[in-house]
Amino acid sequence: MTSAAARRRRSAREAALARVVEQGLLGPEQPLLGLLDVDGIRSSVDALTAAFGDTPVLHTFAAKACGLVPVLRLLADAGMGCEVASPGELEQALAAGFTPERLVLDSPAKTVEELRYALARGIAVNVDNFQELARIDAIVAERPATGPIGIRVNPQVGAGTIGAMSTATTTSKFGIALRDPGAVEAVVEAFARRPWLNRLHAHVGSQGCPLSLIAAGLRATYELAEHVNAVLGRRQITGLDIGGGLPVNFAADEDDPTFADHVAELREAVPELLDGRYELVTEFGRSLLAKNGTIASLVEYTKSAGGRRIAITHAGAQVATRTVFMPEAWPLRVGAFDAHGRPKRTPEEIQDVAGPCCFAGDLTAVGRPLPLLEPGDVVALYDTGAYYFSSHFAYNSLPRPAVYGYRVVDDEVRLAIVREAQTVREVVLESGAAHVHALVDLGSATSSGYPSEHDRPEPGEVAV
């Protein structure tokens, strides 16, 4: 039985697709765009908050999942914090209005300057390794930190079905590997020597990781916190960053599993985690955004090869990178719409849906039963709100598409621009056009070895 939330999601998506076609936002001039369901995003945040009930939690959004400033601003307005893993994500979060005390900095490769910046502003930092901890020692010796500092640990509980998404394997690059000889003792010593350390952080993985695996990793993390506090004879660890990782159902509009399912699993495996003694932090990303996003593309051509019909679209590896290169792990549902953006109801035929990239494997769907697609129709790739907009793959120098947010209020579709489409001129400038003569000049007999200003065009003078 289809839930009311899934019916609303589908109805709003179909209305938005028809509207962008009607307004010419999706058409021959702009054959590719992204759509985000604003009410759906807010509902996802509400579901996360409700699932944890009265437990003290700072819910942060993993910026890597959709680092678009208007999206981050919407999440900040909904009460979220933000987890960032690079200087770019940090600046995006600040531009969106997140205050330092609602930010968490994670990354296995933080520079000294990144650490100085975060520690001076009260941004929470999760330390990935003991060498990084030594850097922080030097920084706090000069100026005490004002925000929480924790150590990321790897409980080494195993992998899910997608190895690249599993961060608690025996040899994961993240955190302190707890089952390695002497690791637990080293963590205890680290806290004993540093009274300003007050958190533990663990993230087991995301897509492909069952809830039981995530819970097992958090059970190990909780037990470590209890052990450290007991050995030290004081409650030095007061906070646990339990990461995110709720898998997304890419097979239907339903949310399955739900945030409530995740919390129920935690209550079963480690009920003490939720009793309020520890301040919790979460870092969900994909599960908040994925099902609230759609990529829409015109069908440019159709053809047949070896008895298989193929629809050539403008949505391929540049926007659906993971799906194209790992289709078994990242399959997407495909919707077929006519030239007016309305669902096609014609009999289904087996078809491939291809993208514009110049390699044979650029396929977003293979052997899929769909209403027969024709040039001018619209193909929709569902559940693409996370990673598909913010992780553009610049293959063939294809520009980033525009992204719009939408709401349906009293049967009226309201649209707002989230990101303008990248122009071809911008693609050329990004590729170094301002330095067009640099290598030629470097090879000249009179080259001094320093950059030449000879006949260098100003950015506005680049011809496209």
Secondary structure per residue as TSV (DSSP state, phi and psi in degrees):
chain	resnum	aa	ss	phi	psi
A	1	M	-	360.0	131.6
A	2	T	-	-78.5	132.3
A	3	S	-	-75.5	162.0
A	4	A	H	-63.2	-37.0
A	5	A	H	-64.1	-40.9
A	6	A	H	-68.3	-38.8
A	7	R	H	-64.8	-42.5
A	8	R	H	-62.5	-43.5
A	9	R	H	-58.6	-46.6
A	10	R	H	-66.8	-44.1
A	11	S	H	-63.0	-44.7
A	12	A	H	-65.4	-39.4
A	13	R	H	-63.1	-44.9
A	14	E	H	-65.0	-38.9
A	15	A	H	-65.1	-39.9
A	16	A	H	-67.2	-40.6
A	17	L	H	-62.0	-43.9
A	18	A	H	-62.6	-37.0
A	19	R	H	-68.9	-42.5
A	20	V	H	-68.7	-31.0
A	21	V	H	-69.4	-44.6
A	22	E	H	-59.1	-39.8
A	23	Q	T	-83.6	-1.8
A	24	G	T	76.9	11.4
A	25	L	S	-73.3	-26.8
A	26	L	S	-119.1	114.8
A	27	G	S	-177.2	-167.8
A	28	P	S	-55.7	-33.3
A	29	E	S	-76.6	-34.3
A	30	Q	S	-132.8	85.8
A	31	P	-	-83.1	7.5
A	32	L	E	-148.1	135.1
A	33	L	E	-156.3	167.9
A	34	G	E	-114.7	149.9
A	35	L	E	-129.3	139.1
A	36	L	E	-127.0	131.1
A	37	D	E	-87.0	103.5
A	38	V	H	-63.8	-46.4
A	39	D	H	-65.8	-33.5
A	40	G	H	-65.4	-40.1
A	41	I	H	-63.0	-45.8
A	42	R	H	-61.9	-39.0
A	43	S	H	-65.3	-36.4
A	44	S	H	-65.2	-42.0
A	45	V	H	-62.3	-43.4
A	46	D	H	-61.5	-39.8
A	47	A	H	-65.9	-39.1
A	48	L	H	-63.7	-47.6
A	49	T	H	-61.9	-44.4
A	50	A	H	-64.8	-34.7
A	51	A	H	-62.4	-35.2
A	52	F	H	-88.6	-6.9
A	53	G	T	56.7	-129.7
A	54	D	T	-87.7	-0.3
A	55	T	S	-64.2	131.3
A	56	P	-	-65.9	116.4
A	57	V	E	-141.8	136.1
A	58	L	E	-99.3	108.2
A	59	H	E	-86.0	116.8
A	60	T	E	-109.4	148.8
A	61	F	E	-95.1	131.0
A	62	A	E	-73.6	104.2
A	63	A	G	-58.2	-27.6
A	64	K	G	-58.9	-25.4
A	65	A	G	-71.8	-28.1
A	66	C	-	-169.1	78.5
A	67	G	-	-81.9	48.5
A	68	L	-	-98.1	126.6
A	69	V	H	-57.0	-44.5
A	70	P	H	-62.0	-32.4
A	71	V	H	-68.2	-44.9
A	72	L	H	-62.1	-37.3
A	73	R	H	-64.4	-40.5
A	74	L	H	-61.1	-41.8
A	75	L	H	-69.3	-38.4
A	76	A	H	-61.9	-42.3
A	77	D	H	-64.3	-27.4
A	78	A	T	-84.7	2.3
A	79	G	T	99.2	5.4
A	80	M	-	-79.4	159.6
A	81	G	E	-97.6	-168.7
A	82	C	E	-144.2	132.6
A	83	E	E	-101.4	126.3
A	84	V	E	-123.3	153.1
A	85	A	-	-134.8	21.7
A	86	S	S	-167.3	163.0
A	87	P	H	-59.7	-36.5
A	88	G	H	-63.3	-46.2
A	89	E	H	-64.8	-36.1
A	90	L	H	-63.6	-44.7
A	91	E	H	-67.6	-35.7
A	92	Q	H	-62.2	-43.6
A	93	A	H	-64.5	-42.8
A	94	L	H	-65.0	-39.9
A	95	A	H	-63.3	-29.5
A	96	A	H	-79.6	-10.5
A	97	G	T	104.4	5.4
A	98	F	-	-68.2	133.7
A	99	T	-	-86.8	154.8
A	100	P	G	-52.8	-38.4
A	101	E	G	-70.5	-7.3
A	102	R	G	-108.8	16.5
A	103	L	E	-113.1	148.3
A	104	V	E	-130.6	128.5
A	105	L	E	-101.6	117.1
A	106	D	-	-121.9	145.2
A	107	S	-	173.0	141.0
A	108	P	T	-82.9	0.5
A	109	A	T	-138.3	46.3
A	110	K	-	-70.0	136.1
A	111	T	-	-83.2	167.3
A	112	V	H	-59.7	-41.2
A	113	E	H	-66.1	-38.7
A	114	E	H	-61.3	-42.9
A	115	L	H	-65.4	-45.0
A	116	R	H	-57.9	-45.0
A	117	Y	H	-60.5	-48.8
A	118	A	H	-67.4	-45.7
A	119	L	H	-66.2	-33.0
A	120	A	H	-72.6	-19.3
A	121	R	T	-109.7	5.3
A	122	G	T	79.2	17.5
A	123	I	-	-79.0	132.1
A	124	A	E	-63.7	139.5
A	125	V	E	-125.8	131.1
A	126	N	E	-103.8	116.7
A	127	V	E	-81.2	131.0
A	128	D	-	-88.0	-28.3
A	129	N	S	-156.9	170.3
A	130	F	H	-71.2	-29.1
A	131	Q	H	-65.8	-40.3
A	132	E	H	-64.4	-39.2
A	133	L	H	-61.0	-37.4
A	134	A	H	-64.2	-36.9
A	135	R	H	-62.3	-42.2
A	136	I	H	-66.5	-35.6
A	137	D	H	-52.3	-47.8
A	138	A	H	-65.7	-37.2
A	139	I	H	-70.1	-47.2
A	140	V	H	-72.6	-19.7
A	141	A	H	-66.6	-29.9
A	142	E	H	-84.6	-37.3
A	143	R	S	-152.9	113.9
A	144	P	-	-56.6	142.1
A	145	A	-	-73.4	150.1
A	146	T	-	-108.9	-6.0
A	147	G	S	-116.7	172.4
A	148	P	-	-65.5	145.4
A	149	I	E	-131.0	128.7
A	150	G	E	-129.9	169.6
A	151	I	E	-110.9	130.8
A	152	R	E	-83.5	130.6
A	153	V	E	-118.8	151.5
A	154	N	E	-109.4	107.1
A	155	P	-	-70.8	-7.2
A	156	Q	-	51.6	49.3
A	157	V	-	-92.2	-4.3
A	158	G	-	117.2	-179.2
A	159	A	-	-109.0	155.2
A	160	G	-	-88.3	-156.5
A	161	T	S	-81.7	-13.4
A	162	I	-	-117.7	105.7
A	163	G	G	-58.0	-39.5
A	164	A	G	-67.3	-18.3
A	165	M	G	-100.5	3.2
A	166	S	B	-102.0	117.8
A	167	T	-	-110.8	11.2
A	168	A	S	-123.7	35.4
A	169	T	S	-83.1	172.2
A	170	T	T	-58.6	-37.8
A	171	T	T	-114.8	24.7
A	172	S	-	-57.8	145.8
A	173	K	S	-75.5	-10.2
A	174	F	S	-95.9	136.5
A	175	G	S	72.4	-177.2
A	176	I	E	-88.4	119.9
A	177	A	E	-73.8	106.3
A	178	L	T	-69.1	-26.1
A	179	R	T	-90.7	-2.1
A	180	D	S	-69.8	147.5
A	181	P	T	-55.7	130.0
A	182	G	T	79.4	-1.1
A	183	A	H	-66.4	-46.3
A	184	V	H	-62.2	-43.3
A	185	E	H	-61.6	-37.7
A	186	A	H	-67.5	-36.8
A	187	V	H	-66.9	-44.0
A	188	V	H	-59.3	-43.8
A	189	E	H	-63.8	-38.1
A	190	A	H	-60.2	-43.4
A	191	F	H	-69.9	-38.6
A	192	A	H	-61.5	-36.4
A	193	R	H	-85.2	-10.2
A	194	R	-	-134.5	91.3
A	195	P	T	-60.8	-19.7
A	196	W	T	-82.1	-7.5
A	197	L	-	-77.1	127.0
A	198	N	-	-142.5	12.2
A	199	R	E	-138.8	156.7
A	200	L	E	-119.2	147.3
A	201	H	E	-131.7	137.7
A	202	A	-	-146.3	143.0
A	203	H	-	-141.3	115.0
A	204	V	-	-79.4	-30.9
A	205	G	B	150.2	-174.2
A	206	S	S	-133.9	-113.6
A	207	Q	T	-54.8	130.9
A	208	G	T	93.4	-8.2
A	209	C	-	-95.9	120.4
A	210	P	-	-67.9	155.2
A	211	L	H	-59.4	-33.7
A	212	S	H	-65.5	-36.1
A	213	L	H	-67.5	-43.8
A	214	I	H	-60.4	-45.1
A	215	A	H	-63.6	-38.2
A	216	A	H	-62.8	-40.6
A	217	G	H	-65.0	-38.6
A	218	L	H	-74.7	-28.8
A	219	R	H	-61.8	-44.8
A	220	A	H	-63.9	-37.4
A	221	T	H	-68.0	-44.1
A	222	Y	H	-60.4	-44.8
A	223	E	H	-63.6	-34.5
A	224	L	H	-65.5	-43.1
A	225	A	H	-59.8	-44.8
A	226	E	H	-61.7	-40.1
A	227	H	H	-65.2	-46.2
A	228	V	H	-59.6	-48.3
A	229	N	H	-62.5	-37.3
A	230	A	H	-68.5	-43.2
A	231	V	H	-64.3	-39.9
A	232	L	H	-78.7	-16.5
A	233	G	T	72.2	22.7
A	234	R	S	-156.8	158.3
A	235	R	-	-87.7	71.5
A	236	Q	-	-73.8	-41.7
A	237	I	-	-82.0	113.4
A	238	T	-	-113.6	-9.6
A	239	G	E	-136.3	146.5
A	240	L	E	-127.2	119.8
A	241	D	E	-91.3	109.8
A	242	I	-	-98.9	13.9
A	243	G	-	65.0	-155.2
A	244	G	-	-132.1	-125.8
A	245	G	-	103.4	3.0
A	246	L	-	-60.1	121.8
A	247	P	-	-65.9	155.1
A	248	V	-	-106.9	138.7
A	249	N	-	-84.2	102.9
A	250	F	T	-89.8	6.5
A	251	A	T	-97.7	-13.3
A	252	A	S	-159.4	173.1
A	253	D	S	-74.7	-15.0
A	254	E	S	-72.0	145.2
A	255	D	-	-81.6	112.1
A	256	D	-	-156.2	108.8
A	257	P	S	-78.8	169.4
A	258	T	-	-103.8	168.5
A	259	F	H	-60.6	-35.6
A	260	A	H	-63.8	-37.5
A	261	D	H	-62.5	-41.5
A	262	H	H	-61.6	-47.6
A	263	V	H	-66.3	-37.2
A	264	A	H	-61.6	-38.8
A	265	E	H	-65.2	-39.6
A	266	L	H	-65.3	-41.7
A	267	R	H	-62.5	-33.0
A	268	E	H	-74.5	-42.0
A	269	A	H	-86.2	-35.6
A	270	V	-	-149.5	71.3
A	271	P	G	-60.8	-29.0
A	272	E	G	-65.3	-22.8
A	273	L	G	-59.2	-28.9
A	274	L	G	-106.7	14.4
A	275	D	S	-87.1	2.3
A	276	G	S	93.6	-5.2
A	277	R	S	-72.6	-26.9
A	278	Y	S	-112.4	135.5
A	279	E	E	-74.3	125.4
A	280	L	E	-100.5	150.8
A	281	V	E	-129.2	135.8
A	282	T	E	-115.9	161.1
A	283	E	E	-138.5	57.9
A	284	F	E	-79.7	146.5
A	285	G	-	-136.6	-75.0
A	286	R	H	-55.3	-42.3
A	287	S	H	-68.3	-19.6
A	288	L	H	-86.1	-29.9
A	289	L	H	-112.3	-31.0
A	290	A	G	-52.2	-54.0
A	291	K	G	-76.2	-2.5
A	292	N	G	-102.9	15.9
A	293	G	E	-131.8	150.9
A	294	T	E	-141.4	137.0
A	295	I	E	-101.9	130.0
A	296	A	E	-121.2	135.5
A	297	S	E	-139.5	146.3
A	298	L	E	-71.6	149.2
A	299	V	E	-84.8	118.7
A	300	E	E	-85.9	-45.2
A	301	Y	E	-142.0	160.0
A	302	T	E	-130.6	151.2
A	303	K	E	-156.2	-179.5
A	304	S	E	-135.8	139.1
A	305	A	E	-144.2	123.8
A	306	G	T	60.6	29.4
A	307	G	T	84.0	-0.6
A	308	R	E	-103.5	128.7
A	309	R	E	-79.0	141.9
A	310	I	E	-131.9	129.9
A	311	A	E	-104.9	123.7
A	312	I	E	-93.8	119.4
A	313	T	E	-120.4	-177.2
A	314	H	S	-101.0	5.5
A	315	A	-	-110.2	106.7
A	316	G	S	-139.5	-140.1
A	317	A	T	-62.8	-23.1
A	318	Q	T	-68.4	-26.4
A	319	V	T	-115.2	-26.7
A	320	A	-	-116.9	53.2
A	321	T	H	-58.1	-51.0
A	322	R	H	-63.7	-39.6
A	323	T	H	-64.5	-41.1
A	324	V	H	-68.2	-43.0
A	325	F	H	-88.7	-21.9
A	326	M	-	-135.5	63.9
A	327	P	T	-62.6	-28.9
A	328	E	T	-69.6	-34.4
A	329	A	T	-85.1	-29.6
A	330	W	S	-128.3	57.1
A	331	P	-	-70.6	148.1
A	332	L	-	-121.9	143.2
A	333	R	-	-75.1	146.9
A	334	V	E	-122.6	133.3
A	335	G	E	-109.5	140.9
A	336	A	E	-108.1	126.2
A	337	F	E	-129.9	152.2
A	338	D	-	-81.2	-174.9
A	339	A	T	-66.7	-12.6
A	340	H	T	-98.5	3.3
A	341	G	S	80.3	21.2
A	342	R	-	-104.2	146.0
A	343	P	B	-57.0	135.0
A	344	K	-	-81.0	137.1
A	345	R	-	-115.4	11.6
A	346	T	S	-74.5	163.3
A	347	P	-	-56.9	148.4
A	348	E	E	-84.6	148.4
A	349	E	E	-135.1	153.3
A	350	I	E	-72.2	126.1
A	351	Q	E	-143.9	156.5
A	352	D	E	-100.9	144.9
A	353	V	E	-114.1	117.2
A	354	A	E	-112.0	157.5
A	355	G	-	-102.0	-173.6
A	356	P	S	-91.8	-4.0
A	357	C	S	-73.3	148.0
A	358	C	S	-88.1	61.2
A	359	F	S	-153.5	152.0
A	360	A	T	-64.7	-28.6
A	361	G	T	-83.4	7.4
A	362	D	-	-77.8	75.8
A	363	L	E	-128.7	129.4
A	364	T	E	-94.2	-15.1
A	365	A	E	-155.0	139.3
A	366	V	E	-127.0	129.0
A	367	G	E	59.4	41.5
A	368	R	E	-96.8	131.5
A	369	P	E	-74.5	116.5
A	370	L	E	-142.8	152.8
A	371	P	E	-52.5	141.7
A	372	L	-	-56.9	120.4
A	373	L	-	-85.7	143.1
A	374	E	-	-131.0	158.4
A	375	P	T	-54.2	135.6
A	376	G	T	94.4	-15.5
A	377	D	-	-69.2	173.4
A	378	V	E	-120.3	132.4
A	379	V	E	-107.5	133.7
A	380	A	E	-115.6	129.8
A	381	L	E	-102.1	114.9
A	382	Y	E	-85.3	163.2
A	383	D	S	61.0	38.5
A	384	T	-	-112.7	22.4
A	385	G	S	-73.5	-19.7
A	386	A	S	-112.7	131.8
A	387	Y	S	73.6	-33.1
A	388	Y	T	-71.9	-24.8
A	389	F	T	-91.7	-32.6
A	390	S	T	-100.9	-3.3
A	391	S	S	-118.9	54.9
A	392	H	-	-64.4	136.6
A	393	F	-	-107.1	113.3
A	394	A	-	-83.0	40.8
A	395	Y	G	-64.5	138.4
A	396	N	G	58.7	17.8
A	397	S	G	54.5	37.2
A	398	L	-	-75.4	132.9
A	399	P	-	-73.9	155.3
A	400	R	-	-68.7	137.1
A	401	P	-	-79.7	161.5
A	402	A	E	-68.0	152.5
A	403	V	E	-128.9	133.6
A	404	Y	E	-122.5	144.1
A	405	G	E	-96.8	151.6
A	406	Y	E	-141.4	153.2
A	407	R	E	-136.2	149.0
A	408	V	E	-114.7	112.8
A	409	V	E	-123.6	118.6
A	410	D	T	51.4	46.6
A	411	D	T	68.0	7.9
A	412	E	E	-104.2	128.8
A	413	V	E	-88.5	121.2
A	414	R	E	-107.2	133.0
A	415	L	E	-119.8	148.2
A	416	A	E	-142.0	137.3
A	417	I	E	-72.1	131.6
A	418	V	E	-100.9	-45.3
A	419	R	E	-147.2	130.1
A	420	E	-	-73.0	153.4
A	421	A	-	-64.8	139.7
A	422	Q	-	-71.4	134.8
A	423	T	-	-86.5	161.4
A	424	V	H	-63.7	-35.9
A	425	R	H	-59.4	-42.5
A	426	E	H	-65.7	-35.6
A	427	V	H	-61.5	-44.0
A	428	V	H	-65.6	-44.6
A	429	L	H	-61.8	-40.4
A	430	E	H	-64.4	-24.2
A	431	S	T	-87.2	10.2
A	432	G	T	97.7	19.3
A	433	A	G	-60.1	-28.7
A	434	A	G	-66.0	-16.2
A	435	H	G	-114.8	33.6
A	436	V	T	-54.9	-33.9
A	437	H	T	-94.4	0.2
A	438	A	H	-57.2	-46.9
A	439	L	H	-76.8	-34.2
A	440	V	H	-63.3	-45.7
A	441	D	H	-63.0	-37.3
A	442	L	H	-63.1	-30.4
A	443	G	T	-90.3	0.6
A	444	S	S	-77.7	158.7
A	445	A	T	-65.0	-25.1
A	446	T	T	-98.7	8.2
A	447	S	-	-62.6	134.3
A	448	S	-	-92.3	-6.5
A	449	G	S	90.3	-2.9
A	450	Y	S	-110.8	154.9
A	451	P	-	-55.3	136.2
A	452	S	-	-97.1	145.9
A	453	E	-	-94.6	5.9
A	454	H	T	-61.0	116.6
A	455	D	T	51.8	29.6
A	456	R	-	-76.4	126.3
A	457	P	-	-73.9	146.9
A	458	E	-	-72.9	152.7
A	459	P	G	-51.4	-38.2
A	460	G	G	-72.1	-11.7
A	461	E	G	-94.0	-3.1
A	462	V	-	-68.7	127.4
A	463	A	-	-88.9	133.6
A	464	V	-	-125.3	360.0
